């Protein structure tokens, strides 16, 4: 099978969950014998190195754009009825490259990674079928964000309604849609209405990976991962540093919070900031704990899967753990309020055997539900049903 994969960002470097799930899925498809051509935008000057890193994984067709053109909203990007989150990723240069690649070769299926990639996908009904993989239900993210938006709440809710309508139309017009969780698949079917083809296919992930190369300071070292450009991560970091972290220090005065993803953000006692490391394993340090304090979430937290694979225990909000088929006290600890996070982190600090038990259960869940070859097989079934018989 030959697949044309369209994305809003390339899978390298895998510094966030969206890129990492792409990289792992492309690897699984390659191992299943699928030939993949990738079209995605990159910042000016980065195409050569990115193409080299992706060699052997896919055939990259990268479109260099100035930094101002990557995810920035301009008047030219706006279209009537198109939500802002989709319009800001609309890239005519990427759509042109997609058309060139399609004209130069035969493809069985076009895969659009994320709702925001759909404007770059072909609209020709005589061309290959388009399959959408939605890593999130975007309108649900906006609805959740409205709860924390203060005076901007009416505007955010209005945009959420526009996005829900657009999302439903998008799912109806593609040949098939894929969600990462059963919950998100049901939600997309509700938005699209009767007849929508939406399949839940988990994110692929290996059950075991090596732990990070060296410990981080702190007893314990608490790690907070995220991209500063992703609003739900910014919200989670602000809440955790300002509300939860003082409660943690009251119980564990030697603890250190390590925020990976950028140097900007709220400051506090025993808070250290780090840029994304060249070796992603470094953030999963021995004897560390991963905190996932998301209040706005959809899809699945890929970094929780990686924490399990690397043997690092996790404390998460109900929103952060949603969609994982995980239970409080079995694969991770669930905490909702500041004092709950403090109590959970203290339990793990006092009981190393609890952390080991949680991560082993997480690894069993990875092996059962996220095995890469199983995921590749499920995606191939979706592609085959979407593609008309030759």
C-alpha positions as CSV (number, residue, x, y, z in Angstrom):
1,X,0.0,0.0,0.0
2,X,1.1,3.5,-0.8
3,X,0.1,6.3,1.6
4,X,0.3,10.1,1.3
5,X,0.6,11.5,4.8
6,X,-0.3,15.2,5.3
7,X,0.6,16.9,8.6
8,X,0.8,20.4,10.2
9,X,4.3,19.5,11.6
10,X,6.8,16.8,10.9
11,X,7.4,13.9,13.3
12,X,11.0,15.0,13.9
13,X,12.2,16.2,16.4
14,X,9.8,14.1,18.6
15,X,9.7,16.8,21.3
16,X,5.9,16.7,21.9
17,X,3.2,14.1,22.0
18,X,1.8,15.0,18.6
19,X,5.1,14.5,16.9
20,X,6.0,11.4,18.8
21,X,2.7,9.6,17.9
22,X,3.4,10.4,14.3
23,X,6.9,9.1,14.4
24,X,5.8,5.8,16.1
25,X,2.9,5.3,13.7
26,X,5.0,5.9,10.7
27,X,7.6,3.4,12.1
28,X,4.8,0.8,12.7
29,X,3.4,1.3,9.1
30,X,6.8,1.0,7.6
31,X,7.4,-2.2,9.4
32,X,4.1,-3.5,8.1
33,X,5.3,-2.8,4.5
34,X,3.5,0.5,3.8
35,X,5.2,3.0,1.6
36,X,4.6,6.5,3.1
37,X,5.2,9.9,1.5
38,X,5.1,12.8,4.0
39,X,4.1,16.4,3.2
40,X,4.5,18.8,6.1
41,X,5.7,22.4,6.7
42,X,9.0,23.1,8.5
43,X,10.8,26.3,9.5
44,X,13.1,27.9,7.0
45,X,16.5,26.2,7.0
46,X,15.3,23.0,8.7
47,X,14.2,20.9,5.8
48,X,17.6,19.3,5.0
49,X,18.3,18.0,8.5
50,X,14.6,16.9,9.1
51,X,14.7,15.0,5.8
52,X,17.9,13.3,6.8
53,X,16.4,12.3,10.1
54,X,13.3,10.9,8.4
55,X,15.2,8.9,5.8
56,X,14.2,5.2,6.1
57,X,10.9,6.1,7.8
58,X,9.1,7.7,4.9
59,X,9.8,9.8,1.8
60,X,9.6,13.4,3.0
61,X,8.4,16.3,1.0
62,X,8.9,19.2,3.4
63,X,7.8,22.8,2.7
64,X,10.0,25.4,4.2
65,X,8.1,28.4,5.5
66,X,9.3,31.5,7.4
67,X,8.8,31.3,11.1
68,X,6.0,33.9,10.8
69,X,4.1,31.5,8.5
70,X,4.1,28.5,10.9
71,X,0.9,28.4,12.8
72,X,0.4,32.1,12.6
73,X,-3.0,33.6,11.7
74,X,-3.1,36.1,8.9
75,X,-6.0,37.7,7.2
76,X,-5.3,35.7,4.0
77,X,-5.8,32.5,6.0
78,X,-9.3,33.3,7.1
79,X,-12.3,31.7,5.3
80,X,-16.0,32.1,6.1
81,X,-17.0,29.5,8.6
82,X,-13.5,28.2,9.1
83,X,-12.5,28.1,12.9
84,X,-9.4,30.0,14.0
85,X,-7.5,26.9,15.0
86,X,-8.0,25.5,11.5
87,X,-7.3,28.8,9.7
88,X,-4.0,29.4,11.5
89,X,-2.7,26.1,10.1
90,X,-4.0,26.6,6.6
91,X,-0.9,26.7,4.3
92,X,-1.5,27.1,0.5
93,X,2.2,26.2,-0.1
94,X,1.6,22.8,1.6
95,X,-1.5,22.2,-0.4
96,X,0.4,23.0,-3.6
97,X,3.1,20.4,-2.7
98,X,0.4,17.9,-1.9
99,X,-1.0,18.4,-5.4
100,X,2.5,18.0,-7.0
101,X,3.2,14.8,-5.1
102,X,-0.2,13.3,-6.0
103,X,0.3,14.2,-9.7
104,X,3.7,12.5,-9.7
105,X,2.7,9.2,-8.3
106,X,-0.2,6.8,-7.4
107,X,-1.4,6.6,-3.9
108,X,-4.0,4.3,-2.4
109,X,-5.0,6.6,0.5
110,X,-4.4,10.2,1.7
111,X,-3.9,10.3,5.5
112,X,-4.6,13.7,7.1
113,X,-3.0,13.9,10.6
114,X,-5.2,16.1,12.7
115,X,-8.2,18.2,11.8
116,X,-6.0,21.2,10.9
117,X,-4.3,19.2,8.1
118,X,-7.6,18.7,6.2
119,X,-7.5,22.1,4.3
120,X,-4.3,20.9,2.6
121,X,-5.8,17.5,1.6
122,X,-7.3,17.1,-1.9
123,X,-10.9,17.7,-2.5
124,X,-11.1,15.8,-5.8
125,X,-13.7,13.0,-5.4
126,X,-11.9,11.1,-8.2
127,X,-8.6,11.1,-6.3
128,X,-7.6,8.7,-3.5
129,X,-9.8,8.6,-0.4
130,X,-8.9,10.8,2.5
131,X,-8.7,9.3,6.0
132,X,-8.6,11.7,9.0
133,X,-6.8,10.8,12.2
134,X,-7.9,13.1,15.0
135,X,-5.5,13.1,17.9
136,X,-8.0,15.3,19.8
137,X,-11.6,16.3,19.6
138,X,-10.8,20.0,19.0
139,X,-14.2,21.4,19.9
140,X,-14.1,19.7,23.2
141,X,-10.8,21.3,24.0
142,X,-12.3,24.7,23.4
143,X,-15.4,23.9,25.5
144,X,-13.1,22.9,28.4
145,X,-11.0,26.0,27.9
146,X,-14.1,28.1,28.3
147,X,-14.4,27.1,31.9
148,X,-11.1,28.7,32.7
149,X,-11.3,31.7,30.3
150,X,-12.7,34.3,32.6
151,X,-14.0,37.3,30.8
152,X,-13.2,35.7,27.4
153,X,-15.6,32.8,28.2
154,X,-18.4,33.8,25.8
155,X,-16.0,34.3,22.9
156,X,-14.3,30.9,23.6
157,X,-17.6,29.1,23.8
158,X,-18.7,30.7,20.5
159,X,-15.6,29.5,18.8
160,X,-16.1,26.0,20.3
161,X,-19.6,25.9,18.7
162,X,-18.2,27.0,15.3
163,X,-15.4,24.4,15.6
164,X,-17.9,21.6,16.5
165,X,-19.9,22.3,13.4
166,X,-16.9,22.4,11.2
167,X,-15.5,19.2,12.9
168,X,-18.8,17.4,12.2
169,X,-18.8,18.4,8.5
170,X,-15.1,17.4,8.2
171,X,-15.8,13.9,9.6
172,X,-18.8,13.5,7.3
173,X,-16.8,14.4,4.1
174,X,-13.8,12.1,4.6
175,X,-13.9,8.4,3.6
176,X,-13.1,7.4,7.2
177,X,-11.9,9.0,10.5
178,X,-9.7,7.5,13.3
179,X,-9.7,8.6,16.9
180,X,-7.1,7.6,19.5
181,X,-9.7,6.6,22.1
182,X,-13.1,5.1,22.1
183,X,-14.5,8.1,24.0
184,X,-13.2,10.5,21.3
185,X,-14.5,8.2,18.5
186,X,-18.0,8.3,20.1
187,X,-17.8,12.1,20.4
188,X,-16.8,12.5,16.7
189,X,-19.7,10.3,15.7
190,X,-22.1,12.4,17.7
191,X,-20.8,15.6,16.0
192,X,-20.9,14.1,12.5
193,X,-24.3,12.4,12.8
194,X,-25.7,9.2,11.3
195,X,-23.5,7.3,8.9
196,X,-20.1,8.7,10.0
197,X,-17.3,6.2,9.9
198,X,-15.1,6.7,12.9
199,X,-12.9,4.0,14.3
200,X,-10.9,4.0,17.6
201,X,-7.3,2.9,17.0
202,X,-4.9,3.4,20.0
203,X,-1.6,5.2,19.7
204,X,1.2,2.8,19.1
205,X,3.9,2.5,21.8
206,X,6.5,-0.1,22.8
207,X,6.0,-1.7,26.2
208,X,9.5,-1.2,27.4
209,X,12.1,1.5,26.9
210,X,15.3,2.3,28.9
211,X,15.0,4.8,31.8
212,X,16.8,8.1,31.5
213,X,20.6,8.2,31.6
214,X,21.0,10.0,35.0
215,X,18.9,11.2,37.9
216,X,17.6,14.7,38.3
217,X,18.0,16.8,41.5
218,X,15.2,16.5,44.0
219,X,13.8,14.1,46.6
220,X,11.7,13.4,44.7
221,X,12.4,15.0,41.3
222,X,8.9,15.9,39.8
223,X,8.8,16.3,36.1
224,X,6.3,18.5,34.2
225,X,6.4,18.0,30.4
226,X,4.8,20.1,27.8
227,X,5.1,22.5,24.9
228,X,4.8,26.2,25.8
229,X,3.0,26.8,22.5
230,X,0.1,24.5,23.5
231,X,-2.5,26.4,25.5
232,X,-3.7,23.4,27.7
233,X,-0.1,22.9,28.7
234,X,0.4,26.5,29.7
235,X,-2.8,26.4,31.7
236,X,-1.7,23.2,33.5
237,X,1.7,24.6,34.3
238,X,0.4,27.8,35.7
239,X,-2.1,26.0,37.9
240,X,0.4,23.4,39.1
241,X,3.2,25.9,39.9
242,X,1.0,28.4,41.7
243,X,-1.5,26.1,43.4
244,X,-0.3,22.6,43.7
245,X,3.5,23.0,44.1
246,X,3.4,25.0,47.4
247,X,1.2,22.1,48.8
248,X,3.8,19.6,47.6
249,X,6.7,21.5,49.2
250,X,4.8,21.6,52.5
251,X,4.9,17.8,52.6
252,X,8.1,17.2,50.7
253,X,10.5,20.2,51.3
254,X,13.4,18.5,49.4
255,X,11.3,18.1,46.2
256,X,12.3,19.8,43.0
257,X,10.0,20.6,40.1
258,X,11.6,20.2,36.6
259,X,9.6,21.9,33.8
260,X,10.7,20.8,30.4
261,X,9.5,22.5,27.2
262,X,10.7,26.1,27.6
263,X,12.3,28.7,29.8
264,X,9.3,31.0,30.1
265,X,6.6,30.4,32.6
266,X,5.6,30.9,36.2
267,X,8.4,30.9,38.8
268,X,8.4,29.4,42.2
269,X,10.6,27.9,44.9
270,X,12.5,24.8,43.8
271,X,11.3,25.2,40.2
272,X,13.8,24.6,37.5
273,X,13.2,25.2,33.8
274,X,14.7,23.2,30.9
275,X,14.6,23.4,27.1
276,X,13.5,20.2,25.4
277,X,16.6,17.9,25.5
278,X,18.3,16.4,22.5
279,X,17.7,13.0,24.2
280,X,14.1,12.6,25.1
281,X,14.9,9.9,27.6
282,X,16.6,12.5,29.9
283,X,13.2,13.7,31.1
284,X,12.3,10.2,32.3
285,X,15.0,10.2,34.9
286,X,15.6,7.4,37.4
287,X,13.5,7.8,40.6
288,X,11.5,10.7,39.2
289,X,7.7,11.1,39.1
290,X,5.8,12.6,36.2
291,X,3.0,15.1,37.0
292,X,0.2,15.5,34.4
293,X,-2.0,18.3,35.9
294,X,-4.0,19.0,32.7
295,X,-7.4,20.6,33.2
296,X,-8.1,20.8,29.4
297,X,-7.5,17.5,27.5
298,X,-8.7,15.3,24.7
299,X,-7.1,12.4,22.9
300,X,-4.5,10.5,24.9
301,X,-1.3,11.6,26.7
302,X,1.5,10.1,24.8
303,X,4.0,11.1,27.5
304,X,2.1,9.0,30.0
305,X,2.7,6.0,27.7
306,X,6.3,6.8,27.5
307,X,6.6,7.2,31.3
308,X,5.2,3.7,31.7
309,X,7.5,2.3,29.1
310,X,10.5,3.9,30.8
311,X,9.4,2.8,34.4
312,X,8.5,6.3,35.7
313,X,5.3,6.5,37.8
314,X,2.6,9.1,37.0
315,X,0.2,11.3,38.9
316,X,-2.5,12.9,36.7
317,X,-5.7,14.7,36.8
318,X,-8.8,12.8,35.6
319,X,-8.6,14.9,32.4
320,X,-5.0,14.0,31.9
321,X,-5.6,10.3,32.3
322,X,-8.9,10.2,30.3
323,X,-9.0,7.7,27.5
324,X,-6.2,5.5,28.7
325,X,-8.3,2.6,30.1
326,X,-6.2,3.1,33.3
327,X,-7.4,3.0,36.9
328,X,-6.4,5.0,39.9
329,X,-4.0,3.0,42.0
330,X,-3.4,0.4,39.3
331,X,-1.4,2.1,36.5
332,X,-1.2,5.6,37.9
333,X,-2.5,7.8,40.7
334,X,-5.4,10.3,40.0
335,X,-5.4,13.7,41.7
336,X,-7.8,16.5,41.1
337,X,-7.0,19.3,43.6
338,X,-3.7,20.7,44.9
339,X,-3.8,18.8,48.1
340,X,-4.5,15.6,46.1
341,X,-1.4,16.0,44.1
342,X,0.6,16.7,47.2
343,X,-0.7,13.6,48.9
344,X,-0.2,11.4,45.8
345,X,3.4,12.5,45.4
346,X,4.1,12.0,49.1
347,X,2.7,8.4,48.8
348,X,5.1,7.7,45.9
349,X,8.1,9.3,47.8
350,X,7.4,7.1,50.8
351,X,6.7,3.9,48.9
352,X,9.0,3.1,46.0
353,X,7.3,-0.3,45.6
354,X,4.1,1.5,44.8
355,X,5.8,3.3,41.9
356,X,7.2,0.0,40.6
357,X,3.8,-1.6,40.8
358,X,2.1,1.2,38.9
359,X,4.6,1.2,36.1
360,X,4.6,-2.6,35.7
361,X,0.8,-2.4,35.3
362,X,1.2,0.4,32.8
363,X,3.6,-1.7,30.8
364,X,1.1,-4.5,30.8
365,X,-1.5,-2.1,29.4
366,X,0.9,-1.0,26.7
367,X,1.5,-4.6,25.7
368,X,-2.2,-5.3,25.5
369,X,-3.5,-2.2,23.8
370,X,-0.7,-0.2,22.2
371,X,1.5,-2.8,20.6
372,X,2.8,-1.2,17.4
373,X,2.2,-4.1,15.0
374,X,-1.4,-4.4,16.3
375,X,-2.0,-0.7,15.8
376,X,-0.5,-0.9,12.2
377,X,-2.9,-3.7,11.4
378,X,-5.9,-1.8,12.6
379,X,-4.9,1.3,10.6
380,X,-4.4,-0.9,7.5
381,X,-8.0,-2.2,7.9
382,X,-9.3,1.3,8.0
383,X,-7.3,2.3,4.9
384,X,-8.4,-0.9,3.0
385,X,-12.1,-0.3,3.7
386,X,-11.7,3.4,2.7
387,X,-10.0,2.7,-0.6
388,X,-12.3,1.5,-3.4
389,X,-11.5,-1.8,-5.0
390,X,-9.2,-1.7,-8.0
